Amino acid sequence: MESTSFGAALLETCVSAAVAAPSVHNTQPWRFGLDPETVTFEVRADPGRGMRHLDPTGRALLLSVGACVFNLRVALAHFGWSPVTRLLPSPRDPALLATVRPAGLTARRTGERDADLYEAIWRRHSSRFPFTSRPLPAAVRRELAAAALAEGASLRFTEGADTLRLLRLTAEAEERNRLDADRAAEARHWVHRDLEPAPDTGLPRTALGPQDARERIPLRDFTAQRHRERLTARPFEAAPVVAVLTTGHDRRVDWLCAGQALERVWLVATAHGLRASVMHQAVEWADLRDALVAVPDGTAHPQLLLRLGFGPEGPPTPRRTAGRELRPVTRTPPSPAY
């Protein structure tokens, strides 16, 4: 298959869908290469957009890349191609995190939930705003859990005292992040300060959202300046819906799978009219991450908490253009044999 037959416009659309994925602090820590002979997308880590203090192991970076890989898969499937995905395909090239190749045209199926996911890519935004008290139907919870399972992860909804325990751990992590000078400065670096022209990564202040006036739901304060005179506060939902995303192992490949699971869950939720925001603070501290599992047994490794509900759509955040992201892959010819 040649890239010309695939179409330059379609290539750009697929990459645009990929970069619409969520990423830690909207750093967009990925780069794309394209092998023009096989139309194979190479998805690489961009270490220049990593977070050295908040994410020293690169776990959040790989979660972000996993989400973008899932969007790329959805886009290819939407246009009728069967995406063949390989995670960490080259041990000799650790920065190469995934390859995605359109293997062939397939018949598009309508009337299935996955058929809605491509449209949901463009409507999915983090919503760090109060949600309503409207309950999340049990059938939707089951569908979201099945979405995570399809990507090799587990999504568990918490209730009552367990939810309060997870919120307390998140609040403890948020306080630690605020008091850690390096982490606080790193978070502020990714918040826009009315710059012109506006950056194409990071978070505009309009996307940060208010804080919970009751201080029950510890949303991240990206400015690391928790002062009432500087932060807008509003009452949030009294009974937040919180789910824990876990994996059975905690390797690099599991982090990529968790990112794909997160995005599948989020897109299915968006198709149902749900809003979501990630609460990642507690997994940024080893002891608090361990405590997220009530009875640790080594079989469930928390990757993040997800808050879900019905409410206002969050504002979009900037994205790098597909033209800036996609680069041709150059192969070094083999040395002649003598």
N, C-alpha and C positions, 0 to 999 in steps of 0.2 A: 504494500500500500504506500502510495506516495503522498507527501504532505499537500501537493497541489490538488490531488483528487479529494483529500479531506477538506480543503478549503481554508484559506487564511482567516476569513471572517469567523468560521466555526472554531478554529483554534483559539482566536482571541476571546470568543464568547465563553468557551470552556475555562480558560484561565481566569477570566473575570468572575465566573461563578466560584472558582476555587478560592480566589483572594477575598471573596465576600464572607469567608468563614470567620468565626470568632478567634481571637488570639489574646494571650495575656497582655493586658494594658494596650491592646491594639498595636502591638509591635510588628505584627506580620512577619515573623522570623523565618521566611521561606524564600527560596529562589527556584525558578523553573528553567529546565533545559528541554530541548526538543531534538530528538534524533530524526532528521528529515527523511531518512530511508524507511524507517518502520513506524513513524509517527508515534514514537514512545515518549511520553512525558517523564522527565526526571525531576523529582522534587527533592531539593536539598535544604539543609539547615543554613540559615544566614546568621553566623555567630555575632556579626556586628549589631544584630537586633535582639540579642539575648539579654537577660537580666542577671548580672553576675552575683548580686547580693540576694535578691529575692529567689532566684532559681539557679543555685550553684551547680546542681546536678544536670540541668537541662531538661528536667522532667516536664515542666510547663511548656517549654519550647516544643517538645515532641507531641504533647497534647494538642498544641495549636496546629502543628503540621498535620497531625492525623485528621483534624477537622477539615483542613483544606483539601486533603486527599479524598475525603468522603465527598465533598462538594464536586470535585473533579469527576469522580465516579458517577455521581447523580447526573451531571451535565452530559457526559458521554452517553449514558443510558437514555436520557431524555431525547437525544437526537438519533436514537436507534442503534447505537453501538454497544457491544458487549465489552465492558472494561475488564482487562486482566491486570490485577494489582499484585505487586510483590513488595513486601516491606523489608527494609534492610537487605537489599539484594546483593550487596558486595562487601564482604568483610574487609577487603583491602581499601575500601572507600567509605569510611564511617559517616562522612557528611552526606552521602547519598541515602536518603531516608526511605524513598519509595520510587517505584516506577509504575506507570499506569499506561497500558497500551490498548487501544481500541482493536479488539480481535476480529470483529466482523459485525455486519448488520444483523439485527434481530427484530422480530416483530414486536411492535409496541403494544402493550396491553393497557386498556383503559379500565376505569372503575376500581382500581386498586389504590390503596393509600400511598404507595411509593410513587404513583403517577403524579401526585400532588407535590412531591418534595422539591422538584425543580423550581416551581413557582414560589415555594416557601423560602428558597435560598435568598430571594431578593426582598422578602418581607421580614426575615429574621433579624431582630436587633435586640441587644441587651436592654432590658427595661428595669432600671433601678428606681422605680417609682412605687407608690403604694398600690396594692392589688385590692380587689373587692373581696367580699366575704362569700362569694359564689363558690360552692364546693366543686372539687375536681371529681368528675364521675369515676366510679370504680372501673368501668370499661376502658376509659382513657388511661387510667393508671396502669392497667394490665397491658395496654397497647404500647405504652412508653417503656415498660419493663421488657417487653418482647423486642422492642427496637434495640435496646442496649444489648440484650442477649444475642441478637443477630450479629453483633460486631465483637462478640467474645468478652463482654463485660456484664456486670450486674447492676441494676438500678433498684434500690430499696427505699420505699417511702417510709418515713418515720412517723411516729404518733406521740402525742402527749409529752410525758416526761423525757422520752428519748429525744424528741425535737428540741426541748428546752436545753438538754445537755449539750447537744451539738451547737446550739446558738451560743451557749456560754463559752464553749471551746473556741468558737469563731471570734467572739468578743475578746477573749484573752489574746488570741493571735493578732487581732487588729490593734490592740493596745501595744503589744510588743513591736509590731511594725512601725507604729507611730514613734515609739521611743528609741528605735534603732536608727541612728543618724544616717547610716549608709543606705538602708532600705528606704527611709523616708525621702532622701534626696533622689534616689533612683525612681521612686514612684512619681515625684513631682516633675522629673525630667520629661515624662511622657504626657503631661497635661499641657494643652495649648494655652498660650498667654496672649491671645488676640494678635497673633503674628500675621503679617501680610508678606507674601502670600501664605495661606494657611498650609500647614504641614499635611502630608498625605499619610502619616501614621500618627499614632497617639490618640489622645482623647480631648475633644473640645469640652469646655466647661458645661455646655448644655447637655452633654451626655452623662455627666457625673451623677445627677439626681440629688434629691434631698437625703437627709439623715432621718432616722426614725425618732420622732419626738419623745416616744416612750422608752427609747433606747433598749428595745427588745430584739430588733433585727439588726445585727451589726453589718450593714453594708460597708464596703470598702470606702474609706476616705482617701481618695487618690492624692489629695493635697497634703495629707499628714498634718493637718492643722485643725484638730477637733476643738474648735471654739464656736460657741453658739452665735457669736456676733459675726462669724465668717461663713458659717454654713447654714443653709436653709434647712429647717426641720419641719416635718409633717407627720401626723399619725399614720402608721402603717397597719396592715391587717393584723387582727388580734390572734388569729390562728394560722400562721404561715404554713404553706405546704412545702416541705423540704424532703429531698431525696438524696441518697448517698450513691455515688457511682464508684464501684470497686472493680478490681480485676483479681484473678486467681493468682497471678504472679506479679512481680514488680520489676520486670526487665524493660529495656528500651522498646522492644517490640510491643510489650503490654501498654506502654505509654502511648504509642501510636494507635493501638487498637482502642484505647480509652478515648482518644480524641475523635476517632471515627464514631464510636458509640455516642459520645456527647452530641456530635452534630446530627446523627440520625435521630436521637431522642428530641433534640431541639427543633428539627425540621418537622417531625411528626407533631410535636406540640404546637408549632406555628400553624400547621395545617388545620389544627383543631381550634384555632383562635386563642391559644394560650400565650402568655408572655413568660419570660424566664430571665433570671440573672444568676451568674455563677458566684458562689461564695468559696473562694479558694484559699483564704487566709490560713486556716488551721493546718492544711497540708503543707504549708511552707515552713513549719516547725516540726522536727522529727518527733518530739515527745507528744505534741498535740495531735499529730497525724495518727500516731499509734492509739491515742485515746479515743479517736473517732469510732473505733470498733469496740463495742461494749465488752465483748468476750473475745480477745485476740486468740486466733488459733492458727495463724499463718496462711489461711486460705482466702482471706479478703483484705486486699490492699486498697485503702481509700485513695481516690484520685481527685475528687472534688465534691462539693455539695452544690446542689442545684435547687434554687427557689423557683416555684412555678405558681401561676395563678392567672386569673382574668383581670385585665386592667389596661392602662394606657400603653400604647406602643412606644417603645423607646426611640429616641432620635437616631438617625444613621450616623455612623462614624466614617471618617475618610478612608479611602483605599488607594493603594498604588495601582496605576493603570496596568493592563495586561501587556501593553507594549514595553513598559519598563521592566516587567518581571520575566518575560520569556526570552530566552537566548538559545541559539542553535548549539547543539552538542558537537564538539569537534573530537574526532578520534585520532589518536596517534597511530600512524601506520606501523605495522610490525617490522622489526628489523629483518633484513634479508638473511637467509640461512646460507652459510658457506660450508 
